[in-house]
Amino acid sequence: MRSLTIIFLFMLTINPAYAVTSTLNGVWRGKLGDKDIVACFNGEQSGNYYYIRHKQAIRLSREEKSNVWMEEANTGSWKLDLPAAKKLQGVWQAPQNGKSLVITLGSPSNEKDDQPCASNEYNQTLEVFPKLKIGNIENFNGRKYRKLRIADVETIELMSSETAVGKVNQKLRDVLPKSKADLDEYFVKRREFLGNIGYAAEDETFAQPYYWSDDWITVHYYRWAAGFGARGISLNYRTWNMKTGEEVDLWKWFGARSYSYSDMSPLPDQLKKRLIKDAEIEAECRHEYYGEGEYHVTLESTGMKFWENAFGDGCEKEFIIPYKDLGPFLTPEGKIAIRTFLRP
């Protein structure tokens, strides 16, 4: 639903049938009440603004056939007069109590741009390296952690006394951006959405523990690329040995190796034969994709799970093998690791 909404709004913006010659078009600087702001308008279709002090882009959407613009999340409304003598005036109003503030903007730039909200003039001040956001302490089966975030990249920090937690935490922090150059793609995407729909879109992401024991931890990383449907979703599961602090590719326990860009892999032949033999497949799912997909492998409380991403046809495969039954499929390294799950 999110992606369909974004695509529709994008089409609305670029469709000539909706094009309107606008005197608002451009980047405007001025005040909302006594606060310094910068605003931009892509014609009559979309807009955005930010407070110079906070540098947080806020979407503006025009009500149909009116001079009223609503803020994102309905935090306020703008009622604007027609620009005159290079000045733009209006009134901001709070939806809860009707409180109003005067809007005074002047000396617009980028008036001839097709997408002023995507311009350097509007974005340069916004594109600073973000501060690290540290979340509240959370609980996972009695173990504590907190989330760390920079821009649209999130990871976790373990609040634990396990042997190698410091080494694991360093690896977990390594996924965060280190410099503004690491965020080039992030800023480019935001500009594209600001220019098309006046919205500073970013990928939807999160990180959280998936499995955590005295011996192992798996962290689940999720990303949904802004503007895409289900195929824009990527899942990644990374596992560390809590005794050594070393990251572990679980596929190596089965004589395989995950891809360099994800934790997935095709099933090794011996394992594939076992899972296919025991699987019950509905008729509509007996197609060439069966048994030839890319699989995650994850640690579970009862065994190891091998599973495909869901693509909407309901034919994705999922298998769990109890730890005690994994022996025939394991490498020597895997057999040593699995002993930790078989201890009384």
C-alpha positions as CSV (number, residue, x, y, z in Angstrom):
1,M,0.0,0.0,0.0
2,R,2.8,2.4,0.8
3,S,4.5,1.9,-2.5
4,L,1.2,2.3,-4.5
5,T,0.6,5.6,-2.7
6,I,4.0,6.9,-3.6
7,I,3.8,5.8,-7.2
8,F,0.3,7.4,-7.6
9,L,1.6,10.7,-6.1
10,F,4.6,10.6,-8.3
11,M,2.4,10.1,-11.4
12,L,0.2,13.0,-10.2
13,T,3.2,15.2,-10.0
14,I,4.5,14.5,-13.5
15,N,1.2,14.2,-15.4
16,P,0.8,17.2,-17.7
17,A,-3.0,17.1,-17.0
18,Y,-2.3,18.3,-13.5
19,A,0.5,20.8,-14.3
20,V,-0.3,24.3,-13.0
21,T,1.7,27.5,-13.7
22,S,2.6,28.6,-10.2
23,T,3.8,31.8,-8.6
24,L,4.8,29.7,-5.6
25,N,7.4,27.7,-7.4
26,G,10.9,28.1,-5.9
27,V,12.8,28.1,-2.6
28,W,11.8,30.7,-0.1
29,R,13.4,31.9,3.1
30,G,11.8,33.7,6.0
31,K,10.0,33.2,9.3
32,L,7.2,31.1,10.8
33,G,6.4,33.1,13.9
34,D,9.8,34.1,15.2
35,K,11.6,31.0,13.9
36,D,13.8,31.0,10.8
37,I,12.6,28.6,8.1
38,V,13.3,27.5,4.5
39,A,10.4,26.4,2.3
40,C,10.2,25.0,-1.2
41,F,7.3,24.5,-3.6
42,N,7.2,22.3,-6.7
43,G,4.6,24.3,-8.5
44,E,1.2,23.8,-7.0
45,Q,1.6,20.0,-6.4
46,S,3.9,19.6,-3.5
47,G,6.1,21.5,-0.9
48,N,8.3,21.1,2.0
49,Y,9.9,23.2,4.7
50,Y,12.3,23.0,7.6
51,Y,13.3,25.1,10.6
52,I,16.9,26.2,10.3
53,R,17.6,25.2,13.9
54,H,16.2,21.7,13.6
55,K,16.9,20.8,9.9
56,Q,14.0,18.3,9.8
57,A,12.1,18.2,6.5
58,I,8.3,18.5,6.9
59,R,6.1,17.7,4.0
60,L,3.4,20.2,2.8
61,S,0.4,19.0,0.8
62,R,-2.0,21.4,-0.9
63,E,-5.7,20.9,-0.3
64,E,-7.5,20.6,-3.6
65,K,-8.5,23.9,-5.2
66,S,-7.5,25.9,-2.2
67,N,-4.6,28.0,-0.9
68,V,-4.3,25.8,2.3
69,W,-1.3,23.5,2.7
70,M,-1.4,20.7,5.3
71,E,1.7,19.6,7.2
72,E,2.8,16.0,7.4
73,A,1.1,14.2,10.3
74,N,-1.4,17.1,10.5
75,T,0.8,19.1,12.8
76,G,-0.4,22.4,11.3
77,S,-1.8,24.1,8.3
78,W,-0.6,27.0,6.1
79,K,-3.0,29.4,4.5
80,L,-1.0,31.4,2.0
81,D,-1.8,34.6,0.1
82,L,-0.7,35.0,-3.5
83,P,3.0,36.2,-3.7
84,A,3.4,39.9,-4.3
85,A,6.6,41.9,-4.8
86,K,8.8,38.8,-4.3
87,K,7.2,38.2,-0.9
88,L,4.9,35.4,0.3
89,Q,2.7,35.8,3.4
90,G,0.3,33.6,5.2
91,V,-0.9,32.1,8.5
92,W,0.1,28.9,10.2
93,Q,-2.6,27.3,12.4
94,A,-2.4,24.5,15.0
95,P,-5.1,21.9,14.5
96,Q,-5.6,21.2,18.2
97,N,-6.2,24.7,19.7
98,G,-6.4,27.0,16.6
99,K,-3.3,28.9,17.7
100,S,-1.9,30.9,14.7
101,L,1.5,32.3,13.7
102,V,2.4,34.7,10.9
103,I,4.4,33.3,7.9
104,T,6.6,35.7,6.1
105,L,8.8,34.6,3.3
106,G,10.7,36.5,0.7
107,S,13.3,36.7,-2.2
108,P,12.6,33.3,-3.8
109,S,15.3,31.4,-5.7
110,N,15.2,28.5,-8.2
111,E,11.9,29.8,-9.5
112,K,12.5,28.3,-13.0
113,D,13.5,24.9,-11.7
114,D,11.1,22.0,-12.4
115,Q,11.7,20.6,-8.9
116,P,12.9,23.3,-6.5
117,C,12.6,21.0,-3.6
118,A,15.4,18.8,-5.1
119,S,17.7,21.7,-5.6
120,N,21.1,22.4,-3.9
121,E,19.6,25.6,-2.6
122,Y,17.0,23.7,-0.6
123,N,19.0,20.6,0.4
124,Q,22.5,21.7,1.2
125,T,21.6,22.7,4.7
126,L,19.7,19.5,5.3
127,E,22.5,17.2,4.2
128,V,24.7,17.2,7.3
129,F,26.0,14.1,8.9
130,P,23.3,13.0,11.4
131,K,23.9,12.5,15.1
132,L,23.9,9.0,16.5
133,K,20.5,8.2,18.0
134,I,20.6,5.9,21.0
135,G,17.3,4.1,21.8
136,N,16.0,3.0,25.2
137,I,17.1,-0.3,26.7
138,E,15.0,-3.2,25.5
139,N,14.6,-6.8,26.6
140,F,14.9,-10.0,24.6
141,N,14.2,-13.1,26.6
142,G,15.8,-11.6,29.7
143,R,18.8,-10.1,27.9
144,K,19.1,-6.4,27.4
145,Y,20.1,-4.4,24.4
146,R,19.4,-1.0,22.8
147,K,19.2,0.3,19.2
148,L,21.7,2.6,17.6
149,R,20.8,4.6,14.4
150,I,22.3,7.0,12.0
151,A,20.1,8.2,9.1
152,D,18.3,5.1,7.8
153,V,20.9,2.6,9.1
154,E,20.1,0.9,12.4
155,T,22.0,-1.7,14.5
156,I,22.0,-2.8,18.1
157,E,24.3,-2.7,21.1
158,L,24.3,-5.5,23.6
159,M,24.0,-4.6,27.3
160,S,25.4,-7.8,28.5
161,S,28.3,-9.4,30.4
162,E,29.0,-12.3,28.1
163,T,32.6,-13.1,27.4
164,A,33.0,-11.5,23.9
165,V,30.3,-8.9,24.1
166,G,32.7,-6.0,23.5
167,K,34.0,-7.5,20.3
168,V,30.5,-8.3,19.1
169,N,29.4,-4.7,19.8
170,Q,32.2,-3.3,17.8
171,K,31.2,-5.5,14.8
172,L,27.6,-4.4,15.3
173,R,28.6,-0.7,15.2
174,D,30.6,-1.2,12.1
175,V,27.4,-1.2,10.0
176,L,26.7,2.4,10.8
177,P,27.8,5.2,8.4
178,K,31.1,6.7,9.3
179,S,31.2,9.8,7.1
180,K,28.9,12.0,4.9
181,A,30.3,10.1,1.9
182,D,28.7,6.9,3.3
183,L,25.3,8.6,2.9
184,D,25.6,9.8,-0.7
185,E,22.9,7.3,-1.9
186,Y,20.7,8.2,1.1
187,F,20.7,11.9,0.2
188,V,20.2,11.3,-3.5
189,K,17.1,9.3,-2.8
190,R,15.7,12.0,-0.5
191,R,16.2,14.6,-3.2
192,E,14.4,12.5,-5.7
193,F,11.4,12.2,-3.5
194,L,11.5,15.8,-2.4
195,G,11.5,16.8,-6.1
196,N,8.7,14.4,-7.1
197,I,6.3,14.5,-4.1
198,G,7.7,16.9,-1.6
199,Y,8.5,14.1,0.8
200,A,12.0,13.4,2.2
201,A,11.5,9.6,1.9
202,E,14.0,7.1,3.3
203,D,14.1,3.4,3.4
204,E,12.2,1.7,6.3
205,T,14.7,-0.2,8.4
206,F,15.2,-1.8,11.7
207,A,17.6,-4.2,13.6
208,Q,16.7,-6.5,16.4
209,P,17.9,-9.7,18.1
210,Y,16.5,-12.9,16.5
211,Y,18.2,-15.6,18.5
212,W,20.3,-15.1,21.6
213,S,21.9,-17.7,23.9
214,D,25.1,-18.0,26.0
215,D,26.8,-19.3,22.9
216,W,25.3,-17.5,19.9
217,I,23.5,-14.3,18.8
218,T,21.7,-13.7,15.6
219,V,20.7,-10.1,14.7
220,H,17.9,-9.6,12.1
221,Y,18.4,-6.6,9.8
222,Y,15.4,-5.4,7.8
223,R,15.2,-2.9,4.9
224,W,12.2,-1.9,2.8
225,A,13.4,0.4,-0.1
226,A,11.3,3.5,-0.3
227,G,9.0,3.5,-3.4
228,F,9.1,-0.3,-3.9
229,G,6.7,-3.1,-3.2
230,A,7.4,-6.4,-1.6
231,R,10.5,-7.0,-3.8
232,G,12.0,-3.9,-2.2
233,I,12.2,-5.8,1.1
234,S,15.5,-7.3,2.1
235,L,16.2,-9.4,5.2
236,N,19.6,-10.2,6.5
237,Y,20.5,-12.4,9.5
238,R,24.0,-12.2,10.9
239,T,25.3,-14.5,13.6
240,W,28.2,-14.2,16.1
241,N,29.9,-16.7,18.5
242,M,29.4,-15.2,22.0
243,K,32.5,-17.0,23.3
244,T,34.9,-15.7,20.7
245,G,33.2,-12.7,19.3
246,E,33.7,-14.0,15.7
247,E,31.0,-13.7,13.1
248,V,29.8,-17.0,11.8
249,D,28.5,-18.0,8.3
250,L,26.0,-20.7,9.3
251,W,26.1,-22.1,5.8
252,K,29.7,-23.2,6.3
253,W,28.4,-25.7,8.9
254,F,26.8,-27.5,5.8
255,G,29.7,-27.1,3.4
256,A,28.2,-24.1,1.6
257,R,28.8,-20.4,1.8
258,S,26.4,-17.4,1.9
259,Y,26.4,-14.8,-0.8
260,S,28.7,-11.7,-0.3
261,Y,25.6,-9.4,-0.2
262,S,23.3,-11.5,2.0
263,D,23.0,-14.4,4.4
264,M,21.3,-16.6,1.7
265,S,22.5,-19.6,-0.3
266,P,21.1,-22.4,-2.4
267,L,20.7,-25.7,-0.5
268,P,23.6,-28.1,-0.6
269,D,22.8,-31.2,-2.6
270,Q,22.5,-33.7,0.3
271,L,20.4,-31.3,2.4
272,K,18.2,-30.5,-0.6
273,K,17.5,-34.2,-1.2
274,R,16.4,-34.7,2.4
275,L,14.1,-31.7,2.5
276,I,12.5,-32.4,-0.9
277,K,11.9,-36.0,0.0
278,D,10.0,-35.1,3.2
279,A,8.1,-32.1,1.7
280,E,4.5,-32.1,0.7
281,I,4.0,-29.7,-2.2
282,E,0.6,-28.5,-3.4
283,A,-0.1,-28.9,-7.1
284,E,0.0,-25.2,-7.9
285,C,3.4,-24.9,-6.4
286,R,5.0,-27.7,-8.4
287,H,6.9,-25.5,-10.7
288,E,10.6,-25.1,-11.8
289,Y,11.4,-22.8,-8.9
290,Y,10.8,-25.6,-6.3
291,G,14.0,-26.7,-4.6
292,E,16.1,-24.3,-6.6
293,G,15.6,-21.1,-4.6
294,E,17.8,-19.1,-2.3
295,Y,17.4,-19.9,1.4
296,H,18.1,-18.3,4.7
297,V,19.3,-20.5,7.5
298,T,18.5,-19.4,11.1
299,L,19.0,-20.8,14.6
300,E,15.7,-21.6,16.4
301,S,14.9,-23.0,19.8
302,T,14.1,-26.4,18.4
303,G,16.5,-26.7,15.5
304,M,17.8,-25.0,12.4
305,K,15.3,-23.5,9.9
306,F,15.9,-23.3,6.2
307,W,13.5,-20.9,4.4
308,E,12.9,-18.8,1.4
309,N,11.6,-15.2,1.2
310,A,7.9,-14.8,0.5
311,F,7.1,-13.4,-2.9
312,G,3.3,-13.4,-2.6
313,D,2.4,-16.8,-4.3
314,G,2.3,-18.8,-1.1
315,C,4.8,-21.3,-2.5
316,E,7.9,-20.3,-0.5
317,K,9.5,-23.3,1.3
318,E,10.3,-23.6,5.0
319,F,11.9,-26.5,6.8
320,I,13.1,-27.1,10.4
321,I,15.5,-29.9,11.2
322,P,16.0,-30.6,15.0
323,Y,19.6,-30.1,16.1
324,K,19.9,-33.8,17.0
325,D,19.1,-34.8,13.4
326,L,21.6,-32.5,11.7
327,G,24.6,-34.7,12.0
328,P,24.6,-36.3,8.5
329,F,24.6,-32.9,6.8
330,L,27.3,-31.2,8.9
331,T,31.0,-30.5,8.2
332,P,33.5,-31.1,11.1
333,E,33.2,-27.5,12.0
334,G,29.4,-27.8,12.0
335,K,29.5,-30.9,14.2
336,I,31.5,-29.0,16.8
337,A,29.2,-26.1,16.8
338,I,26.0,-28.1,17.0
339,R,27.3,-29.8,20.3
340,T,26.5,-26.5,22.0
341,F,22.8,-27.0,21.2
342,L,22.8,-30.6,22.5
343,R,24.2,-30.0,26.0
344,P,21.8,-31.0,28.8
